[in-house]
Amino acid sequence: MKYKTCVSIAENSSQKIKHKLKEALKKSDYAEIRLDFLKTGEIPKTLESIKEDLKKVVCTLRPKSEGGKFEGNEKERIAILKLIAEYSPFLLDIEFNTIKKNKELVKYLKTTKTKLLVSWHDFKKTPKFSELKNMMSHMVKFSHNVKIVTTAKTIDDSTRILQLYNKNGKNNLIAFAMGDNGRVSRILCLYLGSPYTYVSLGKPVAAGQFSVDEVKKIINR
């Protein structure tokens, strides 16, 4: 089976990000760079130093309210998101809650060539299927690229999140569950139509994440 991976990179210096990105792109189709792990002042310099590779990079700047590390206020974060958009990465991951509240940001993104990945995470549970479906139908109004990630307490939770692929239509849906009970969904989503799955270079960045080498072994047996 042909499949794609995206290595998550969460480092606290420009230098480390550059180094890890080179390593990641040797093994993986894409890399996700968690820019919220950097000090705010380091972000412009980092974007500049990796701009050659940004066409293969998903850029993420998560606020603390969404499980991220960004220290600044929301106004600063929106300004940095606009700056990232100027670099036209492969995808710019912005939370559904942010997009909903910022019409002006949505308008601005339309003037750039940046493709938006609208994301929504539940770090505590996996909601009922009707809620997940409802969430997806609101998210696709903003972009064809949608990411819905929940937390699996049971294997049933994993199955439930994966059912979204039956309702997906023509969107690029990335849906899976975190945690040990969600691990299987990180692989199965590839068979159901996810454009890629998130992996690590070795040390998981999120709960239940496989490494890029593990995924190779599992799929290419």
MARBA-3410 file (N, C-alpha, C, O; in Angstrom, 1 decimal):
221
0.8,-1.2,0.0,0.0,0.0,0.0,0.9,1.3,0.0,1.9,1.4,0.7 ~ 0.5,2.2,-0.8,1.2,3.5,-0.8,0.6,4.4,0.3,-0.6,4.5,0.3 ~ 1.4,4.9,1.1,0.9,5.8,2.2,1.9,6.9,2.4,3.0,6.9,2.0 ~ 1.4,7.9,3.1,2.3,9.1,3.4,2.3,9.3,4.9,1.4,9.1,5.7 ~ 3.5,9.8,5.4,3.6,10.2,6.8,4.1,11.6,7.0,4.6,12.2,6.0
3.8,12.1,8.2,4.2,13.5,8.5,4.8,13.4,9.9,4.2,13.1,10.9 ~ 6.1,13.7,10.0,6.9,13.6,11.2,6.6,14.9,12.0,6.9,16.0,11.6 ~ 6.2,14.7,13.3,6.0,15.9,14.2,7.3,16.3,14.8,8.1,15.5,15.3 ~ 7.6,17.6,14.7,8.9,18.1,15.3,8.5,19.2,16.3,7.9,20.2,16.0 ~ 8.9,19.0,17.5,8.6,19.9,18.6,10.0,20.2,19.3,10.3,19.6,20.3
10.7,21.2,18.8,12.0,21.6,19.4,12.0,23.1,19.8,11.2,23.9,19.4 ~ 12.9,23.4,20.8,12.9,24.7,21.3,13.9,25.7,20.7,14.2,26.7,21.3 ~ 14.6,25.3,19.7,15.6,26.2,19.0,15.5,26.0,17.5,15.3,25.0,17.0 ~ 15.8,27.1,16.9,15.9,27.2,15.4,16.8,26.1,14.8,16.5,25.5,13.8 ~ 18.0,26.0,15.4,19.0,25.1,15.0,18.5,23.7,15.0,18.7,22.9,14.1
17.9,23.3,16.2,17.4,21.9,16.3,16.3,21.6,15.3,16.2,20.5,14.7 ~ 15.4,22.6,15.1,14.4,22.4,14.1,14.9,22.1,12.7,14.5,21.2,12.0 ~ 15.9,22.9,12.3,16.5,22.8,11.0,17.1,21.4,10.9,17.0,20.7,9.8 ~ 17.8,21.0,11.9,18.5,19.7,11.9,17.5,18.5,11.8,17.6,17.6,11.0 ~ 16.5,18.6,12.7,15.4,17.6,12.7,14.6,17.5,11.4,14.3,16.4,10.9
14.4,18.7,10.8,13.6,18.7,9.6,14.4,18.0,8.4,13.8,17.3,7.7 ~ 15.7,18.2,8.3,16.5,17.5,7.3,16.3,16.0,7.5,16.1,15.3,6.5 ~ 16.5,15.6,8.7,16.4,14.2,9.1,15.0,13.6,8.7,14.9,12.5,8.2 ~ 14.0,14.4,9.1,12.6,13.9,8.9,12.3,13.8,7.4,11.6,12.8,7.0 ~ 12.7,14.7,6.6,12.3,14.7,5.2,13.1,13.6,4.4,12.7,13.3,3.3
14.1,13.1,5.0,14.8,11.9,4.4,13.9,10.7,4.5,13.9,9.8,3.6 ~ 13.1,10.6,5.6,12.4,9.4,5.8,10.9,9.6,5.6,10.2,8.6,5.4 ~ 10.4,10.8,5.5,9.0,11.1,5.5,8.6,12.0,4.4,9.4,12.8,4.0 ~ 7.3,12.0,4.0,6.8,12.8,2.9,6.7,14.3,3.4,7.1,15.2,2.7 ~ 6.3,14.4,4.6,6.0,15.8,5.2,6.6,15.8,6.6,6.9,14.8,7.3
6.7,17.0,7.2,7.0,17.2,8.6,6.0,18.3,9.1,5.7,19.2,8.4 ~ 5.6,18.1,10.4,4.8,19.1,11.0,5.8,19.8,12.0,6.5,19.2,12.8 ~ 5.8,21.2,11.9,6.7,21.9,12.9,5.8,22.6,13.9,5.0,23.5,13.5 ~ 6.0,22.3,15.1,5.3,22.9,16.2,6.0,24.2,16.6,6.8,24.2,17.5 ~ 5.6,25.2,16.0,6.3,26.5,16.2,6.0,27.1,17.6,6.8,28.0,18.1
5.0,26.5,18.3,4.7,27.0,19.6,5.7,26.6,20.7,5.7,27.1,21.8 ~ 6.6,25.7,20.3,7.7,25.2,21.2,8.8,26.2,21.2,9.7,26.1,22.1 ~ 8.8,27.2,20.3,9.9,28.2,20.2,9.5,29.4,21.0,8.3,29.7,21.3 ~ 10.5,30.2,21.4,10.2,31.5,22.0,9.7,32.4,20.8,10.1,32.2,19.6 ~ 8.7,33.2,21.0,8.1,34.0,20.0,9.1,34.7,19.1,8.9,34.7,17.8
10.1,35.3,19.6,11.1,36.0,18.8,11.9,35.1,17.9,12.5,35.6,16.9 ~ 11.9,33.8,18.1,12.7,32.9,17.3,11.9,32.5,16.0,12.5,32.0,15.1 ~ 10.6,32.7,16.0,9.8,32.1,15.0,10.1,32.7,13.6,10.3,31.9,12.6 ~ 10.2,34.1,13.4,10.6,34.6,12.1,11.9,34.1,11.6,12.0,33.7,10.4 ~ 12.9,34.0,12.4,14.2,33.5,12.0,14.1,32.0,11.6,14.8,31.6,10.6
13.3,31.3,12.3,13.2,29.8,12.0,12.5,29.7,10.6,13.0,28.9,9.8 ~ 11.5,30.4,10.4,10.8,30.3,9.1,11.7,30.7,7.9,11.7,30.0,6.9 ~ 12.5,31.7,8.2,13.5,32.1,7.1,14.5,31.0,6.9,14.9,30.8,5.7 ~ 14.9,30.3,7.9,16.0,29.3,7.8,15.5,28.0,7.2,16.3,27.2,6.6 ~ 14.2,27.8,7.2,13.7,26.5,6.6,12.8,26.7,5.4,12.1,25.8,4.9
12.9,28.0,4.9,11.9,28.3,3.8,12.0,27.4,2.6,11.0,27.2,1.8 ~ 13.2,26.9,2.3,13.4,26.0,1.1,12.5,24.7,1.2,12.1,24.2,0.2 ~ 12.3,24.3,2.5,11.6,23.1,2.7,10.1,23.2,3.1,9.4,22.2,3.2 ~ 9.6,24.5,3.2,8.3,24.7,3.7,7.2,24.1,2.8,6.1,23.9,3.3 ~ 7.5,23.8,1.6,6.4,23.2,0.7,6.1,21.8,1.2,5.1,21.1,0.7
6.9,21.2,2.1,6.6,19.9,2.7,6.3,20.0,4.2,6.4,19.0,4.9 ~ 6.0,21.2,4.6,5.9,21.4,6.1,4.4,21.8,6.4,3.9,22.7,5.8 ~ 3.9,21.2,7.5,2.7,21.6,8.1,3.1,22.5,9.3,3.8,22.0,10.2 ~ 2.7,23.8,9.3,3.1,24.7,10.4,2.0,24.8,11.4,0.8,25.0,11.0 ~ 2.3,24.6,12.7,1.3,24.7,13.7,1.8,25.6,14.8,3.0,25.6,15.2
0.9,26.4,15.4,1.2,27.3,16.4,0.1,27.3,17.5,-0.7,28.1,17.6 ~ 0.2,26.2,18.3,-0.9,25.9,19.2,-0.9,26.8,20.5,0.2,26.9,21.1 ~ -2.1,27.4,20.8,-2.1,28.1,22.1,-2.2,27.1,23.3,-2.6,25.9,23.1 ~ -2.0,27.6,24.5,-2.1,26.7,25.6,-3.5,26.1,25.8,-3.7,25.0,26.2 ~ -4.5,26.9,25.4,-5.9,26.5,25.6,-6.2,25.3,24.7,-7.2,24.6,24.9
-5.3,25.0,23.7,-5.6,23.9,22.8,-4.4,22.8,22.9,-4.1,22.1,22.0 ~ -3.9,22.8,24.1,-2.8,21.8,24.4,-1.4,22.2,23.8,-0.5,21.3,23.8 ~ -1.3,23.4,23.4,0.0,23.9,22.9,0.9,24.6,23.9,0.6,24.6,25.1 ~ 1.9,25.2,23.4,2.9,25.8,24.3,3.1,27.3,24.1,3.8,28.0,24.8 ~ 2.3,27.9,23.2,2.5,29.3,22.8,2.3,30.2,24.0,1.2,30.2,24.7
3.3,31.1,24.3,3.3,31.9,25.6,2.6,33.2,25.4,2.0,33.8,26.3 ~ 2.6,33.7,24.2,2.1,35.1,24.0,0.6,35.2,24.0,-0.1,34.2,24.3 ~ 0.1,36.4,23.8,-1.4,36.6,23.8,-2.0,36.3,22.4,-1.2,36.1,21.4 ~ -3.3,36.3,22.3,-3.9,35.9,21.0,-3.7,36.8,19.9,-3.6,36.4,18.7 ~ -3.5,38.1,20.2,-3.3,39.1,19.1,-1.9,38.8,18.5,-1.7,38.8,17.3
-0.9,38.5,19.3,0.4,38.1,18.8,0.3,36.9,18.0,1.0,36.8,16.9 ~ -0.4,35.9,18.5,-0.5,34.6,17.8,-1.1,34.8,16.4,-0.6,34.2,15.4 ~ -2.2,35.6,16.3,-2.8,35.8,15.0,-1.8,36.5,14.1,-1.7,36.2,12.9 ~ -1.0,37.5,14.6,0.0,38.2,13.8,1.0,37.2,13.2,1.4,37.3,12.1 ~ 1.4,36.2,14.1,2.4,35.2,13.7,1.8,34.3,12.6,2.5,33.9,11.7
0.5,33.9,12.8,-0.1,33.0,11.9,-0.1,33.7,10.5,0.0,33.0,9.5 ~ -0.4,35.0,10.5,-0.4,35.7,9.2,1.0,35.7,8.6,1.2,35.5,7.3 ~ 2.0,35.9,9.4,3.4,35.8,8.9,3.7,34.4,8.3,4.3,34.4,7.3 ~ 3.3,33.4,9.0,3.5,32.0,8.5,2.9,31.9,7.1,3.4,31.3,6.2 ~ 1.7,32.4,7.0,0.9,32.3,5.7,1.7,32.9,4.6,1.6,32.5,3.4
2.4,34.0,4.9,3.2,34.6,3.8,4.3,33.7,3.2,4.7,33.9,2.1 ~ 4.7,32.7,4.0,5.7,31.7,3.5,5.1,30.5,2.7,5.8,29.7,2.2 ~ 3.7,30.5,2.6,3.0,29.4,1.9,3.5,28.0,2.2,4.0,27.3,1.4 ~ 3.4,27.6,3.5,3.8,26.2,3.8,2.8,25.2,3.1,1.8,25.6,2.5 ~ 3.2,24.0,3.2,2.3,22.9,2.6,0.9,23.1,3.2,-0.1,23.1,2.4
0.8,23.2,4.5,-0.5,23.4,5.2,-0.2,24.3,6.4,0.8,24.2,7.0 ~ -1.2,25.1,6.7,-1.1,25.9,8.0,-2.2,25.4,8.8,-3.4,25.6,8.5 ~ -1.9,24.7,9.9,-2.8,24.1,10.8,-3.3,25.2,11.8,-2.6,25.7,12.6 ~ -4.6,25.5,11.7,-5.2,26.5,12.7,-6.5,25.9,13.3,-7.3,25.2,12.6 ~ -6.6,26.0,14.6,-7.7,25.4,15.3,-9.1,26.0,14.9,-9.2,27.2,14.6
-10.0,25.1,14.8,-11.4,25.5,14.5,-11.9,26.6,15.4,-12.6,27.5,14.9 ~ -11.6,26.6,16.6,-12.1,27.6,17.6,-11.5,29.0,17.2,-12.1,30.0,17.4 ~ -10.2,29.0,16.7,-9.6,30.2,16.3,-10.2,30.8,15.0,-10.5,32.0,14.9 ~ -10.4,29.9,14.1,-11.0,30.2,12.8,-12.4,30.8,12.9,-12.8,31.8,12.3 ~ -13.2,30.1,13.8,-14.6,30.6,14.0,-14.7,32.0,14.5,-15.6,32.8,14.2
-13.7,32.4,15.4,-13.7,33.7,16.0,-13.1,34.8,15.2,-13.3,36.0,15.5 ~ -12.3,34.4,14.2,-11.5,35.4,13.5,-11.8,35.5,12.0,-11.1,35.0,11.2 ~ -12.9,36.2,11.7,-13.3,36.3,10.3,-12.2,37.0,9.5,-12.0,36.7,8.3 ~ -11.6,38.0,10.1,-10.6,38.8,9.5,-9.4,37.9,9.1,-8.8,38.1,8.0 ~ -9.0,37.0,10.0,-7.9,36.1,9.7,-8.3,35.2,8.5,-7.4,35.0,7.6
-9.5,34.7,8.5,-9.9,33.8,7.3,-9.8,34.6,6.0,-9.3,34.1,5.0 ~ -10.3,35.8,6.1,-10.2,36.7,4.9,-8.8,36.9,4.4,-8.5,36.8,3.2 ~ -7.9,37.1,5.4,-6.5,37.4,5.1,-5.9,36.1,4.5,-5.1,36.2,3.5 ~ -6.2,35.0,5.0,-5.6,33.7,4.5,-6.0,33.5,3.0,-5.2,32.9,2.2 ~ -7.2,33.9,2.7,-7.7,33.8,1.3,-6.8,34.6,0.3,-6.7,34.3,-0.9
-6.2,35.7,0.8,-5.4,36.6,-0.1,-4.0,35.9,-0.3,-3.3,36.3,-1.2 ~ -3.6,35.0,0.6,-2.3,34.3,0.4,-2.6,33.0,-0.3,-3.7,32.6,-0.5 ~ -1.5,32.3,-0.6,-1.7,31.0,-1.3,-1.7,29.8,-0.3,-1.7,28.7,-0.7 ~ -1.8,30.2,1.0,-1.7,29.1,2.0,-2.9,28.3,2.1,-4.0,28.7,2.1 ~ -2.6,27.0,2.1,-3.8,26.0,2.3,-4.0,25.8,3.8,-3.0,25.6,4.6
-5.2,26.0,4.2,-5.6,25.9,5.6,-5.9,24.5,6.0,-6.7,23.8,5.3 ~ -5.4,24.0,7.1,-5.8,22.8,7.7,-6.6,23.2,9.0,-6.0,23.6,10.0 ~ -7.9,23.0,9.0,-8.7,23.3,10.2,-8.7,22.1,11.1,-9.0,21.0,10.8 ~ -8.2,22.4,12.4,-8.1,21.2,13.3,-8.9,21.4,14.6,-9.2,22.5,15.0 ~ -9.3,20.3,15.1,-10.1,20.2,16.4,-9.6,19.0,17.2,-9.6,17.9,16.7
-9.3,19.3,18.5,-8.8,18.2,19.3,-9.7,18.1,20.6,-10.1,19.1,21.1 ~ -9.9,16.8,21.0,-10.5,16.6,22.3,-9.5,15.8,23.1,-9.3,14.6,22.8 ~ -8.9,16.4,24.1,-7.8,15.8,24.9,-8.3,14.9,26.0,-7.5,14.2,26.7 ~ -9.6,14.8,26.2,-10.2,14.1,27.3,-10.9,12.8,26.9,-10.9,11.8,27.6 ~ -11.6,12.9,25.7,-12.5,11.8,25.4,-12.7,11.8,23.8,-12.2,12.5,23.1
-13.6,10.8,23.4,-14.1,10.8,22.0,-15.6,11.0,22.1,-16.3,10.2,22.7 ~ -16.1,12.2,21.6,-17.5,12.4,21.7,-18.4,11.4,20.9,-17.9,10.6,20.2 ~ -19.7,11.6,21.1,-20.6,10.7,20.4,-20.5,11.0,18.9,-20.0,12.0,18.4 ~ -20.8,10.0,18.1,-20.6,10.1,16.6,-21.4,11.3,16.0,-20.9,12.0,15.2 ~ -22.6,11.5,16.5,-23.4,12.6,16.0,-22.7,13.9,16.2,-22.8,14.8,15.4
-22.0,14.1,17.4,-21.3,15.3,17.6,-20.1,15.4,16.7,-19.8,16.5,16.2 ~ -19.4,14.3,16.5,-18.2,14.4,15.6,-18.6,14.7,14.2,-18.0,15.5,13.5 ~ -19.7,14.1,13.7,-20.2,14.4,12.4,-20.6,15.9,12.2,-20.3,16.5,11.2 ~ -21.3,16.4,13.2,-21.7,17.8,13.3,-20.5,18.7,13.2,-20.5,19.7,12.5 ~ -19.5,18.4,14.0,-18.2,19.1,14.0,-17.6,19.2,12.7,-17.2,20.2,12.2
-17.5,18.0,12.0,-16.9,17.9,10.7,-17.7,18.8,9.7,-17.1,19.5,8.9 ~ -19.0,18.8,9.8,-19.8,19.5,8.8,-19.6,21.0,8.9,-19.7,21.8,8.0 ~ -19.3,21.5,10.2,-19.0,22.9,10.4,-17.6,23.3,9.9,-17.4,24.3,9.3 ~ -16.7,22.3,10.1,-15.3,22.6,9.8,-15.0,22.7,8.3,-14.2,23.5,7.8 ~ -15.7,21.8,7.5,-15.5,21.8,6.1,-15.9,23.1,5.3,-15.6,23.3,4.2
-16.7,23.9,6.1,-17.1,25.2,5.5,-15.9,26.1,5.3,-15.9,27.0,4.5 ~ -14.8,25.9,6.1,-13.7,26.7,6.1,-12.5,26.2,5.2,-11.7,27.0,4.7 ~ -12.5,24.9,5.1,-11.4,24.3,4.3,-11.7,22.8,3.9,-12.5,22.2,4.6 ~ -11.1,22.4,2.8,-11.2,21.0,2.4,-10.3,20.1,3.3,-10.4,18.9,3.3 ~ -9.4,20.7,3.9,-8.4,20.0,4.8,-8.8,20.1,6.2,-8.8,21.2,6.8
-9.2,18.9,6.8,-9.8,18.9,8.1,-9.1,17.9,9.0,-8.9,16.8,8.5 ~ -8.8,18.2,10.2,-8.2,17.3,11.1,-9.0,17.2,12.4,-9.2,18.2,13.1 ~ -9.5,16.0,12.8,-10.3,15.8,14.0,-9.6,14.7,14.8,-9.5,13.6,14.4 ~ -9.1,15.1,16.0,-8.4,14.2,16.8,-9.0,14.1,18.2,-9.2,15.2,18.8 ~ -9.3,12.9,18.6,-9.9,12.7,20.0,-9.0,11.9,20.8,-7.9,11.5,20.4
-9.4,11.6,22.0,-8.7,10.7,22.9,-9.5,9.4,23.1,-10.7,9.5,23.5 ~ -8.8,8.3,22.9,-9.5,7.0,23.0,-9.3,6.4,24.4,-8.2,6.2,24.8 ~ -10.4,6.1,25.1,-10.4,5.4,26.3,-10.5,3.9,26.1,-10.1,3.1,26.9 ~ -11.2,3.6,25.0,-11.5,2.2,24.6,-11.2,2.0,23.1,-11.1,3.0,22.4 ~ -11.2,0.8,22.7,-11.1,0.5,21.3,-12.3,1.0,20.5,-12.2,1.4,19.4
-13.4,1.0,21.2,-14.7,1.5,20.5,-14.5,3.0,20.2,-15.1,3.4,19.1 ~ -13.8,3.7,21.0,-13.6,5.1,20.7,-12.8,5.3,19.4,-13.1,6.2,18.5 ~ -11.9,4.4,19.2,-11.1,4.4,17.9,-12.0,4.2,16.7,-11.9,4.8,15.7 ~ -12.8,3.2,16.9,-13.8,2.8,15.8,-14.7,4.0,15.4,-14.9,4.2,14.3 ~ -15.1,4.6,16.5,-16.1,5.7,16.3,-15.5,6.9,15.5,-16.1,7.4,14.6
-14.3,7.3,15.8,-13.6,8.4,15.1,-13.4,8.0,13.7,-13.5,8.8,12.8 ~ -13.1,6.7,13.4,-12.8,6.3,12.1,-14.0,6.2,11.2,-13.9,6.3,10.0 ~ -15.2,6.1,11.8,-16.5,6.1,11.0,-16.7,7.4,10.3,-17.4,7.5,9.3 ~ -16.0,8.5,10.7,-16.1,9.8,10.0,-15.7,9.6,8.5,-16.3,10.4,7.7 ~ -14.8,8.7,8.2,-14.4,8.6,6.8,-15.6,8.1,5.9,-15.6,8.4,4.7
-16.6,7.5,6.5,-17.8,7.1,5.7,-18.6,8.3,5.3,-19.3,8.3,4.3 ~ -18.5,9.4,6.0,-19.3,10.6,5.8,-18.5,11.7,5.2,-19.0,12.8,5.1 ~ -17.3,11.4,4.8,-16.4,12.5,4.5,-16.6,13.2,3.1,-16.2,14.4,3.0 ~ -17.1,12.5,2.1,-17.2,13.2,0.8,-15.8,13.3,0.2,-15.0,12.4,0.3 ~ -15.6,14.5,-0.4,-14.3,14.7,-1.1,-13.2,15.5,-0.3,-12.2,15.9,-0.9
-13.4,15.6,1.0,-12.5,16.4,1.7,-11.2,15.6,2.1,-11.2,14.3,2.1 ~ -10.1,16.3,2.4,-8.9,15.6,2.9,-9.1,15.5,4.4,-8.8,16.5,5.1 ~ -9.6,14.4,4.9,-9.9,14.3,6.3,-8.7,13.5,7.0,-8.3,12.4,6.5 ~ -8.3,14.1,8.1,-7.3,13.4,8.9,-8.0,13.2,10.3,-8.2,14.1,11.0 ~ -8.4,11.9,10.6,-9.2,11.7,11.8,-8.6,10.4,12.5,-8.5,9.4,11.8
-8.2,10.6,13.7,-7.7,9.4,14.5,-7.8,9.7,16.0,-8.2,10.9,16.3 ~ -7.5,8.8,16.8,-7.6,9.0,18.3,-6.2,8.9,18.9,-5.4,8.1,18.5 ~ -6.0,9.7,19.9,-4.7,9.6,20.7,-4.8,8.6,21.8,-5.9,8.1,22.1 ~ -3.7,8.3,22.4,-3.6,7.4,23.5,-3.4,6.0,23.1,-3.4,5.7,21.9 ~ -3.1,5.1,24.0,-2.8,3.7,23.7,-3.9,3.0,22.9,-3.7,2.2,22.0
-5.2,3.3,23.4,-6.3,2.7,22.7,-6.6,3.3,21.3,-7.4,2.8,20.5 ~ -5.9,4.4,21.0,-6.1,5.0,19.7,-5.0,4.7,18.7,-5.1,5.0,17.5 ~ -4.0,3.9,19.2,-2.9,3.7,18.3,-3.3,3.1,16.9,-2.8,3.5,15.9 ~ -4.2,2.1,17.0,-4.6,1.4,15.8,-5.2,2.4,14.8,-5.1,2.2,13.6 ~ -5.9,3.4,15.3,-6.5,4.4,14.4,-5.5,5.2,13.6,-5.8,5.7,12.5
-4.3,5.3,14.1,-3.3,6.1,13.4,-2.8,5.4,12.2,-2.2,6.0,11.3 ~ -3.0,4.0,12.2,-2.6,3.2,11.0,-3.8,3.1,10.1,-3.8,3.3,8.9 ~ -5.0,2.7,10.7,-6.2,2.4,9.9,-6.6,3.7,9.1,-7.2,3.5,8.1 ~ -6.4,4.9,9.7,-6.9,6.1,8.9,-6.3,6.2,7.5,-6.9,6.7,6.6 ~ -5.0,5.6,7.4,-4.4,5.6,6.1,-5.2,4.8,5.0,-5.2,5.1,3.9
-5.7,3.6,5.5,-6.5,2.8,4.6,-7.8,3.3,4.3,-8.5,3.0,3.3 ~ -8.3,4.3,5.1,-9.6,4.8,4.9,-9.6,6.1,4.2,-10.7,6.7,3.9 ~ -8.4,6.6,3.8,-8.4,7.8,3.0,-7.7,9.0,3.6,-7.6,10.1,2.9 ~ -7.1,8.9,4.8,-6.3,10.0,5.3,-5.1,10.3,4.4,-4.4,9.4,4.0 ~ -4.9,11.6,4.1,-3.7,11.9,3.2,-2.4,11.6,3.8,-1.4,11.3,3.0
-2.3,11.5,5.1,-1.1,11.0,5.8,-1.4,10.8,7.2,-2.5,11.1,7.7 ~ -0.4,10.2,8.0,-0.6,10.0,9.4,0.6,10.7,10.1,1.7,10.7,9.5 ~ 0.4,11.1,11.3,1.5,11.8,12.1,2.3,10.8,12.8,1.8,9.8,13.4 ~ 3.7,10.9,12.6,4.6,10.0,13.2,5.7,10.8,13.9,5.8,12.0,13.9 ~ 6.6,10.0,14.6,7.7,10.7,15.3,9.0,10.2,14.7,9.0,9.2,13.9
10.1,10.8,15.0,11.4,10.3,14.6,11.9,9.3,15.6,12.9,8.6,15.3 ~ 11.3,9.1,16.7,11.7,8.2,17.7,10.9,8.4,19.0,10.2,7.5,19.5 ~ 11.0,9.6,19.5,10.3,9.9,20.7,8.9,10.5,20.4,8.9,11.6,19.7 ~ 7.8,9.9,20.8,6.5,10.4,20.5,6.3,11.9,20.9,6.7,12.2,22.0 ~ 5.7,12.7,20.0,5.3,14.0,20.4,3.9,14.1,21.0,3.6,15.0,21.8
3.1,13.1,20.6,1.8,13.0,21.1,1.5,11.5,21.6,2.2,10.6,21.2 ~ 0.5,11.4,22.5,0.3,10.1,23.1,-0.2,9.0,22.1,-1.2,9.2,21.3 ~ 0.6,7.9,22.0,0.2,6.8,21.1,0.8,6.9,19.7,0.6,6.1,18.9 ~ 1.7,7.9,19.5,2.3,8.1,18.2,3.3,7.1,17.9,4.2,6.7,18.7 ~ 3.3,6.5,16.7,4.3,5.6,16.2,5.5,6.4,15.7,5.3,7.5,15.3
6.6,5.7,15.6,7.7,6.3,14.9,7.6,6.0,13.4,6.9,5.1,13.0 ~ 8.3,6.8,12.5,8.2,6.6,11.1,8.7,5.2,10.7,8.1,4.6,9.8 ~ 9.7,4.7,11.4,10.2,3.4,11.1,9.2,2.3,11.5,9.0,1.3,10.8 ~ 8.5,2.5,12.6,7.4,1.5,13.0,6.3,1.4,12.0,5.9,0.3,11.7 ~ 5.9,2.5,11.5,4.8,2.5,10.5,5.3,1.8,9.2,4.5,1.0,8.6
6.5,2.0,8.8,7.0,1.3,7.7,7.0,-0.2,7.9,6.5,-1.0,7.0 ~ 7.4,-0.7,9.1,7.4,-2.1,9.4,5.9,-2.6,9.4,5.7,-3.7,8.9 ~ 5.0,-1.9,10.0,3.6,-2.4,10.1,3.0,-2.5,8.7,2.3,-3.5,8.4 ~ 3.2,-1.5,7.9,2.4,-1.5,6.6,3.1,-2.3,5.5,2.5,-2.9,4.7 ~ 4.4,-2.3,5.5,5.1,-3.0,4.4,5.6,-4.4,4.9,6.7,-4.9,4.5
4.8,-5.1,5.6,5.2,-6.5,6.1,5.2,-7.4,4.9,5.5,-8.6,5.0
END
